[in-house]
Amino acid sequence: MLRWGIIFLIIAIIAAALGFGGLAGTAAMAAKIVFVVAIIIFLVSLFTGRKRL
């Protein structure tokens, strides 16, 4: 999932460099959402993972 966030971030950077403001904003927002979801899933799996006794 983190790979998708990086892909959207790269698309946003390229679109911003080429002057596509709307596309860059959309891709940047998608990248932010994917990064947040990835972090939340990581934290949930970290806390609910197997615990040694």
Buried (B, 14 or more C-beta within 10 A) or exposed (E): EEEBBEBBBEBBBEBBEEEBEEBBEBBBEBBBEBBEBBEEEEEEEEEEEEEEE
